[in-house]
């Protein structure tokens, strides 16, 4: 009877347990309190101990490694329904649901390629090595996505190689996938920040960001397009540590970035008298201190269609 149930279960898994983000209930006729999970690839056959696959049991969140034949031996301490995942961060994953009311001793769990269950994270801003003053709060913009966990249930942590774990001052979703977190590293130097995002399976994705908190305060750059087809750039200087400015210009025609001026610490404006012909012209400042570190201003835009 058990052999027949195993055959039926294997058939069900082959035909219907194609992993998706929605739960798929699998009918099992027999499940004991200890279960042998044979992890298999959909096309290749059994997995192996060297494949770096973890079996995760939800909701207990226990994890199991595979033995040399690709098996994990799962124990259930309480009766109930459990979701089993097989997971490899580079290949993909598999999923099935079992119940202790049944009594099978062995099941197959099939891995599907590129079906990932780890959080996907991209750092949109700031850029690596961007400078901030020591008293400045830093807003980090992320794009996040997870196939299993609602975005507002993801957990975020920020760890500096200098300060250790640092508090997230505030966090909010700007839209369906854009997350903003605000942090303030305390040490006045270059930090490597490890931004950790974990989902409900305790799978963690880490992205690193290199920031410099030894720079000058950011300045707000303003622009005026003059009637004589010149451009006036102006800003306020509120930082006594400023040692100079560099002005950069870029157009949307060839996206070639050029430094058009180097100015001293007392400068608060610049007149661009030779602007190129372009639909869009972009300007920004680098603000340097005596140590050679710099912060970057906002970008301002104008055009010259003449």
N, C-alpha and C positions, 0 to 999 in steps of 0.2 A: 504493500500500500504506500509506503514511504517512497519507494523507487518510482512508482507511478506518479505520485505528487511532484517529485523532483522533475520528472520529464515534462509534466504540464507546466510547472513554474518556469523552467528554462524556455519553453515555447512562448509563454506570456512575455517574459523579459525581452526575448528577441524581437517580438512583433510589436510590443506596445510600450516598453519603457524607453522611449526616445526622450532624452532629458529635455525638460523645458522648465521655465520659471514657474509654471503652475503645478500644483500637486497632482500626482497621478497615483491613484489607489490601486495596489496590486493585490489580487485575491490569492491568498496563500492558505493551503489546507493544513499545514502542520508547522509550527514553529516552537521550538523548545526555548528554555531560558538561556541556553548557550548556542550560538549560531556560528557556523563556519561560512564566511563570506569569501567566495572565489571571485576575485576581480579579473575581468577579461576586457580586452580591447574588442571593439565591434568587428574589426577585420583581421586582427593579428593573432588572436588566441589569448591564452592566459598571460597576466602580468607577472612580473618577477619582483623579488626583493630589492633589486637595484634600480627600479623605476621611480623611486621617490614618490610613491603614492600613499596618501593617508586616507584611512576610512574614518569618517566623522559620524557620530550618532547624535541625532537631535531628538528630544530636547536635553538629554543628559550632558551633551557636549563632550563626551569621552572620545578620545582618538585612539586609533590602532594602526600599527605598522603591519606591512605584509611580511610573511615568511618567504623562504626561498622559492616556494611554489606559487606565490601570489595570493596566499590566503591570509585572512584576518579572522581571529577568533573573538567574537563579540559576546559579551555577557550582559544580561539585562537584570538589574537589581530589583526592578519593580515591574509589575504587569502594566501593559499599556500599548500604545501605538508609537512606533519610532520611525523616523526618517533616516535612511542611511545614504551617505554620500561617499563616493570614491573621488579623490581630488589630486590632480597634479597641476602645478602652476603654469607649466609650459604646454602641456598636451590638452587637457580638458577635464571632464568629470562625468560621473554617472550618479544616478539617484534612484532609489526605490523606497517604498513604505512597507513596513512589516508590523505584525501584531503578535504579542505574546499569547493571545488566545488560540493561535494556531501552533503547530508543533513540528514544522520542518527543522531539520538539523543542518541543512546546507542550502545555500542559494548562490546563484551567479549574479554578479553586479557588473554591468557592461559600461565601459568608458566610451564616451563620445568625444571626438576630436573638436577642439575649439569651443566647447561648451564650458565656459569658465564661471567659477562661482566666487572669485576673489573680487574685491572692489577695484574698479578702474579709476585711476586718478591722474590728472594732468595739472601741472602748475602753470597757470596763465600769466601771472605776474606776482611779484616783481621778478626781474631777470637775475641770474646768478651774478654775484659781486656788485649788485646795485647798492648804493650808499645811503645810509640814514644817520641822522644825528643821534647821540646817545639818549636824548629825552623824547625821541619820536616813537609813537606807536606805529606798527607796521601792519598794513592790511595785505593779506595773502589771498589771491583769487584762485580758486580751484574749479576744475570741471570733474565731477564725480558721477559714477554710475555703478549700480550693483544689480545683478539679475535676481537676487533672492531677498534682499533687505530693502525696505523702504528708505529713501534717502534721509528722511528726518530721524531714522533709527540708527544710522551709522555713527560710529564713535571716532572722534578726532583727538589726536595727541600730538604735541610738538616738543621735541627734545633737542636741545642745543649741545654740541660737543664741548661747550665752555660752561654753560650754566646748568646743564642737566635739563630735566623736564621743566618747561616754563608754562605759566598759566595762559590759557586762551581767554583773553579779556572779553571778547564777544564773538559770536558766530551767527550767521544767517544765510539762508538760501535766497539768492537774488532772482532765480527762476528755477525751472525744473531740474537743472543740472549744475548751476553755478553756485558755488559755496564761497562765502567770504569769512575768513577767520582773522582776528586781530590779535597780535602778540606784541610783547615788549621785552626783548632780551636785555638783561641788565648789564652785562659786561661790555666795555667799550673796546671792541675789536671785531675781527672777522669770525663769524659763526658758520658752522655747517648745521642747518636745522633739518632734522629728520621728521617729516610730517607723516604720522601713522594714521591710517584709516582702517578701522576694523568693522566687520559686519556681524550679523547675529550668529554666525558659525565660528566666531573668533578668528577668522582668517584675516590677516593683516597685510595691507599693501603699504609700502614705505617709499616716499619720494623725498629726495634731498634737495635743499635749497641753500646756496651760499650767500650770506648777507654780510655787509660791512656796516657796523654801527659806530664807526669812527669818523664818519664823514660829516660834512656840514649840513645845516638845515636846508631842506628843500625850499626853493624860491618859486613864486608864481610868476610865470612869464606871460606878458600881455603883448598884443600886436595891434597896430593901426596901419591900414593901407592909406597912403597919402595920395592927394590929387595928382602929384607929379610922378606917379607910378613908382614911388619908393615905399619901403616898409620900415616903420619905426617899431623897434622891440624895446620893452622897458620892464623893469622888475624892482622889487624892494629887497634890500639887504638887511637882515635882522641878526646876522651871525658875525661876531667879531673875529671868528676863526677863518673867515673866507680869505684866501690868498689870490684868487683870480677866477676868471670865467673863460669858457670856450663856447662859441656859438656854432651850432651845426645846422645845415640846411639840406633838404632832400626834396626832390620833385617826383611826381607820379609818372613822369615820362620814362625815366630810366632807373629810378630808385637808387641813384648814386648819391651816397652820403658824403658831404664835404664839410670840413671845418672852415668857416668863413672869417672867423675873428678870434683873437686871444686878447683878453682885456684884464686890467688890473683890478684889485679888490675894491676900489672906490667907484667903479663903473656901475651905472644904474640904467643905461640905455645904449642902444646901438641903432644906427641908420644903415639899412641895406639899400644902396643906391643902384645896384646892378642886379636886379632880380631876373631870373630866367623866365622865358615864356613857357607856361605850363598850366594845366587845369588846376593842379593842386601843388602848393609849395608848403613844406613843413619846416618848422624851426623848433629847436630846443636848446637848453643850456646844460653844460656841465659846470658845477660849482665846486671848486677845489679848495682844500685847506693846505696848510704848510707841510703836512705829512704826505701829500700827494694823493690822498683819497678824495673822491668826489661823489656828489649826489647829482641826480638828474631831474631837471624841471619837468613840468608838463609840456606837451607839444601844442603849438599853435599853428594855424593853417590860414593861407590866403591863396589867391590865384593871380595869374597874369596872362590874359588871353590876347594881348595886343601884339 
